């Protein structure tokens, strides 16, 4: 990871933005998981100026309490790296799923099998709309107690726990591999059966449906609103943001972003702890 305190590199002014799409962890949120007063003010000002704000995150819906108080206007968020569009207006524990793009159990089982062969020692967790299940050896990486402990093959069986709920993604963790090497290996092993990405500094992968990403779901949401990709400004810091950043008309890598993200984005702002998203929004509103 890199850090920066320099001023943002800003693309030349073009089509006025109609939608801001921002990642949360490492991007909009500070490292203590707070939203700074400056960022709160910038988001509110953008909505007041008629620019929609979408939170686009790898987090599940039940972890969205950190921003539920800041969903001005429509209150929609894209969760699970594009696996769900969620209405946050109901508040903690009452989020409504507007759109679900599931990972089929057949594809999930194929991914588990192929990755077990390619990277022995990999352990898994299963993320559903409401449930969270994991293998017994999966480490305590998340802020919750799993609903069930069992091998991934049992968790993903047609009659397994939570069989009535769609699977949003599976999580694959390896205790010793380099995170980027694990990502590359997994993409080669799994192929087109699923979309594999990562947002954690550890060797933790997020595996979704074949065509599911932050970008593809954001594109669907924008099409429903008559918004073109040229009218979108996106922010991110990790590989799971890459598709979104290259799809958007303007994109910004945070000062703390992964090198691949810095290379892919059309602009660069300061780090999340320095309110990098707010800095850019303020400049965009000055132009507007």
For each residue, the residues with C-beta under 8 A, 3 or more apart:
1: 201 256 257 258
2: 255 256 257 259 262
3: 255 256 271
4: 255 256 268 270 271
5: 255 270 271 274
6: 255 270
7: 270
8: 252 267 268 269 270 276 279 280 283
9: 267 268 269
10: 267 280 283
11: 14 250 266 267
12:
13: 287
14: 11 230 249 250
15: 228 230 231 249
16: 231 287 288
17: 20 51 231 232 233 249 250 284 288
18: 50 51 52 225 227 231 232
19: 51 52 53 54 222 225 227 231 232 233
20: 17 46 51 52 53 54 232 233 234 235 281
21: 54 56 78 214 218 232 233 234 235 244 248
22: 27 28 53 54 55 56 234 235 236 277
23: 26 27 28 56 57 214 235 236 237 238 240 241 244
24: 27 28 29 55 57 59 66 67
25: 29 33 57 58 59 199
26: 23 29 31 199 237 238 254 256 257 272
27: 22 23 24 235 236 237 241 254 272 276 277
28: 22 23 24 35 39 55 67 235 272 277
29: 24 25 26 33 34 35 66 67 272
30: 33 34 35 36 272 273
31: 26 272 273
32:
33: 25 29 30 66
34: 29 30 66
35: 28 29 30 39 40 66 67 70
36: 30 39 40 275 278
37: 40 41
38: 41 42 275 278
39: 28 35 36 42 43 275 277 278
40: 35 36 37 43 44 70
41: 37 38 44 45 278
42: 38 39 45 46 275 277 278 281 282 285
43: 39 40 46 47 53 70 72 278 281
44: 40 41 47 48 70 72
45: 41 42 48 49 281 282 285
46: 20 42 43 49 51 53 281 284 285
47: 43 44 50 51 52 53 72 73
48: 44 45
49: 45 46 285 288
50: 18 47
51: 17 18 19 20 46 47 284 288
52: 18 19 20 47 73 74 225 227
53: 19 20 22 43 46 47 72 73
54: 19 20 21 22 76 77 78 218 221
55: 22 24 28 64 67 71 77 78
56: 21 22 23 77 78 82 214 217 218 234 244
57: 23 24 25 64 77 78 79 81
58: 25 79 80 81 199 206 240
59: 24 25 63 64 79 80
60: 63 64 79 80 127 132 168
61: 64 77 79 80 84 86 88 95 97 129
62: 65 93 95 130 144
63: 59 60 66 143
64: 55 57 59 60 61 67 68 77 79 86 88 95
65: 62 68 92
66: 24 29 33 34 35 63
67: 24 28 29 35 55 64 70 71 77 88
68: 64 65 71 88 91 92
69:
70: 35 40 43 44 67
71: 55 67 68 74 75 76 77 88 89
72: 43 44 47 53 75
73: 47 52 53
74: 52 71
75: 71 72 87 88 89
76: 54 71 85 86 87 88 98 221
77: 54 55 56 57 61 64 67 71 85 86 88
78: 21 54 55 56 57 82 84 85 86 214 217 218 221
79: 57 58 59 60 61 64 83 84 85 86 168
80: 58 59 60 61 83 84 127 168 169 208
81: 57 58 169 195 197 199 206 208 212 213 214 240
82: 56 78 101 208 212 213 214 215 216 217 218
83: 79 80 100 101 102 103 168 169 208 209 212 217
84: 61 78 79 80 97 98 99 100 101 129 168
85: 76 77 78 79 97 98 99 217 221
86: 61 64 76 77 78 79 95 96 97 98
87: 75 76 90 95 96 97 98
88: 61 64 67 68 71 75 76 77 91 95
89: 71 75 96
90: 87 93 94 95 96
91: 68 88 94
92: 65 68
93: 62 90
94: 90 91
95: 61 62 64 86 87 88 90
96: 86 87 89 90
97: 61 84 85 86 87 100 129
98: 76 84 85 86 87
99: 84 85 217 220
100: 83 84 97 129 166 168
101: 82 83 84 208 209 211 212 217
102: 83 166 167 168 209
103: 83 107 108 166 167 168 169 170 194 207 208 209 212
104: 107 108 167 209
105: 108 109 156 157 158 167
106: 109 110
107: 103 104 110 111 193 194 209 210
108: 103 104 105 111 112 126 156 167 170 194 207
109: 105 106 112 113 152 153 156
110: 106 107 113 114 190 193 194
111: 107 108 114 115 170 172 190 193 194 196 207
112: 108 109 115 116 124 152 153 156 170 172
113: 109 110 116 117
114: 110 111 117 118 189 190 191 193
115: 111 112 118 119 122 172 186 189 190
116: 112 113 119 120 122
117: 113 114 120 189
118: 114 115 185 186 188 189
119: 115 116 122 174 177 182 185 186 189
120: 116 117
121: 174 175 176
122: 115 116 119 172 173 174
123: 134 135 137 138 139 172 173 174 175
124: 112 134 135 138 152 155 170 171 172 173
125: 132 133 134 135 138 142 146 170 171 173
126: 108 131 132 133 134 152 155 156 162 167 170 171
127: 60 80 132 167 168 169 170 171
128: 131 132 133 162 165 166 167 168
129: 61 84 97 100 165 166 168
130: 62 162 165
131: 126 128 147 148 161 162 165
132: 60 125 126 127 128 142 144 146 147
133: 125 126 128 146 147 148 149 150 155 161 162
134: 123 124 125 126 138 146 148 149 155 171
135: 123 124 125 138 149 150 151 152 155
136: 149 150
137: 123
138: 123 124 125 134 135 141 146 171 173
139: 123 173 175
140:
141: 138 171 173 200 202 204
142: 125 132
143: 63
144: 62 132
145:
146: 125 132 133 134 138 149
147: 131 132 133 161 162
148: 131 133 134 155 161 162
149: 133 134 135 136 146
150: 133 135 136 154 155 160 161
151: 135 154 155
152: 109 112 124 126 135 155 156 170
153: 109 112 156 157
154: 150 151 157 160
155: 124 126 133 134 135 148 150 151 152 160 161
156: 105 108 109 112 126 152 153 160 167 170
157: 105 153 154 160 163
158: 105 163
159: 163
160: 150 154 155 156 157 163
161: 131 133 147 148 150 155
162: 126 128 130 131 133 147 148 165
163: 157 158 159 160
164:
165: 128 129 130 131 162
166: 100 102 103 128 129
167: 102 103 104 105 108 126 127 128 156 170
168: 60 79 80 83 84 100 102 103 127 128 129 208
169: 80 81 83 103 127 206 207 208
170: 103 108 111 112 124 125 126 127 152 156 167 207
171: 124 125 126 127 134 138 141 204 205 206 207
172: 111 112 115 122 123 124 186 204 205 207
173: 122 123 124 125 138 139 141 202 203 204 205
174: 119 121 122 123 177 182 203
175: 121 123 139 203
176: 121 203
177: 119 174 181 182 185 203
178: 181 182 203
179: 182 183 198 200 201 202 203 204
180: 183 184
181: 177 178 184 185
182: 119 174 177 178 179 185 186 198 203 205
183: 179 180 186 187 196 197 198 205 239
184: 180 181 187 188
185: 118 119 177 181 182 188 189
186: 115 118 119 172 182 183 189 190 196 205 207
187: 183 184 190 191 196
188: 118 184 185 191
189: 114 115 117 118 119 185 186
190: 110 111 114 115 186 187 193 194 196 207
191: 114 187 188
192: 210
193: 107 110 111 114 190 210
194: 103 107 108 110 111 190 207 208 209 210
195: 81 207 208 209 210 211 212 213
196: 111 183 186 187 190 205 206 207
197: 81 183 205 206 208 213 239 240 242
198: 179 182 183 204 205 206 238 239 240
199: 25 26 58 81 206 238 239 240 241
200: 141 179 204 238
201: 1 179
202: 141 173 179
203: 173 174 175 176 177 178 179 182
204: 141 171 172 173 179 198 200
205: 171 172 173 182 183 186 196 197 198
206: 58 81 169 171 196 197 198 199 240
207: 103 108 111 169 170 171 172 186 190 194 195 196
208: 80 81 82 83 101 103 168 169 194 195 197 212 213
209: 83 101 102 103 104 107 194 195 212
210: 107 192 193 194 195
211: 101 195 216
212: 81 82 83 101 103 195 208 209 216 217
213: 81 82 195 197 208 216 217 240 243 244
214: 21 23 56 78 81 82 217 218 240 241 243 244
215: 82 218 219 243 244 246 247
216: 82 211 212 213 219 220 243
217: 56 78 82 83 85 99 101 212 213 214 220 221
218: 21 54 56 78 82 214 215 221 222 232 234 244 247
219: 215 216 222 223 229 247
220: 99 216 217 223 224
221: 54 76 78 85 217 218 224 225
222: 19 218 219 225 227 228 229 231 232
223: 219 220 226 227
224: 220 221
225: 18 19 52 221 222
226: 223
227: 18 19 52 222 223 231 232
228: 15 222 231 232 249
229: 219 222 232 247 248 249
230: 14 15 249
231: 15 16 17 18 19 222 227 228 249
232: 17 18 19 20 21 218 222 227 228 229 247 248 249 250
233: 17 19 20 21 248 249 250 251 252 280 284
234: 20 21 22 56 218 241 244 245 247 248 250 251 252
235: 20 21 22 23 27 28 241 251 252 254 269 276 277 280
236: 22 23 27 240 241 242 244 245 251 252 253 254 257 261 265
237: 23 26 27 241 253 254 256 257 258 261 272
238: 23 26 198 199 200 241 257 258 261
239: 183 197 198 199 242 258 260 261
240: 23 58 81 197 198 199 206 213 214 236
241: 23 27 199 214 234 235 236 237 238 244 245 261
242: 197 236 239 245 246 260 261 264
243: 213 214 215 216 246 247
244: 21 23 56 213 214 215 218 234 236 241 247 248 251
245: 234 236 241 242 248 251 252 253 261 264 265 266
246: 215 242 243 251 264
247: 215 218 219 229 232 234 243 244
248: 21 229 232 233 234 244 245 251
249: 14 15 17 228 229 230 231 232 233
250: 11 14 17 232 233 234 266 267
251: 233 234 235 236 244 245 246 248 264 265 266 267
252: 8 233 234 235 236 245 265 266 267 268 269 276 277 280
253: 236 237 245 257 261 262 264 265 267 268 269
254: 26 27 235 236 237 257 261 268 269 270 271 272 276 277
255: 2 3 4 5 6 268 269 270 271 272 274 276
256: 1 2 3 4 26 237 271 272 273
257: 1 2 26 236 237 238 253 254 261 262 265 268
258: 1 237 238 239 261 262
259: 2 262 263
260: 239 242 263 264
261: 236 237 238 239 241 242 245 253 254 257 258 264 265
262: 2 253 257 258 259 265 268
263: 259 260
264: 242 245 246 251 253 260 261
265: 236 245 251 252 253 257 261 262 268
266: 11 245 250 251 252
267: 8 9 10 11 250 251 252 253 280
268: 4 8 9 252 253 254 255 257 262 265
269: 8 9 235 252 253 254 255 276 277 279 280
270: 4 5 6 7 8 254 255 274 275 276 279
271: 3 4 5 254 255 256 274 276
272: 26 27 28 29 30 31 237 254 255 256 275 276 277
273: 30 31 256
274: 5 255 270 271 279
275: 36 38 39 42 270 272 278 279
276: 8 27 235 252 254 255 269 270 271 272 279 280
277: 22 27 28 39 42 235 252 254 269 272 280 281
278: 36 38 39 41 42 43 275 281 282
279: 8 269 270 274 275 276 282 283
280: 8 10 233 235 252 267 269 276 277 283 284
281: 20 42 43 45 46 277 278 284 285
282: 42 45 278 279 285 286
283: 8 10 279 280 286 287
284: 17 46 51 233 280 281 287 288
285: 42 45 46 49 281 282 288
286: 282 283
287: 13 16 283 284
288: 16 17 49 51 284 285
